[in-house]
Amino acid sequence: MNAAKRREIFERLREQNPHPTTELEYTTPFELLTAVLLSAQATDVGVNKATRRLFPVANTPAAILALGQAQLESYINSIGLYRSKAKNLLATCQILLAQHGGEVPRTREALEALPGVGRKTANVVLNTAFGEPTIAVDTHIFRISNRIGLAPGKNVEEVEQKLLKVVPTDFKQDAHHWLILHGRYVCKARKPACEQCVILDLCEFKSKAI
């Protein structure tokens, strides 16, 4: 895929949705970090249901720690892997208080040192909470990048590095939000809704539905 086609893809996605953002509900960097940590192998809808119960009661590292494992689990037990996620969140809160004054760190290295926080989670926090032009590659973005020919790669990190190289600078801040939403609602895994696609004529997927 050439540079002109890539730019046109993002021009159209921006025209369709000028101010994209995460569908996770949050008001602070710590709430976002918590929500993303809980979102692994879970839907944003499911995470939001849990955090609507949790955050009014505890939305700081100190407050989460005060709940303890059993009580924290009772708020998030509707989410898959909730026990291990509760354990990681409590350990993360301890580190935030001990090493970062209770604040979410703004560097990739410090974020990835937190229990349960991998590269994708760090990218989401850096981008959405702190305005860094990172691109968090989830299953949707990995699928789309390979399917439409935008940035093919064998694994998520390869796709991420390729996207950082080929996405025009003025689109990098919002790129992963546009691609996630496009993958979630239009370019779906099993049955792409090609009839709804604003970039259909630019797509290089050989098995398009139209």
KAGI-V948378 format. One line per field, one symbol per residue. psi: psi as a letter, one per 40 degrees, with the letter a starting at -180 (. if undefined). A space follows every 50 residues. Layout:
psi->???
This chain:
psi->hiddddddddddddddgdgiiiehhieidddddddddeehfiiddddddd dddddddhfidddddddidddddddeeeiifdddddddddddddddddee feihieiddddeehhehadddddddddddefifihhhadddddddddeed giididdddddddddehideeddeddddddddddecgiddghgdeehefd eehehdfie.
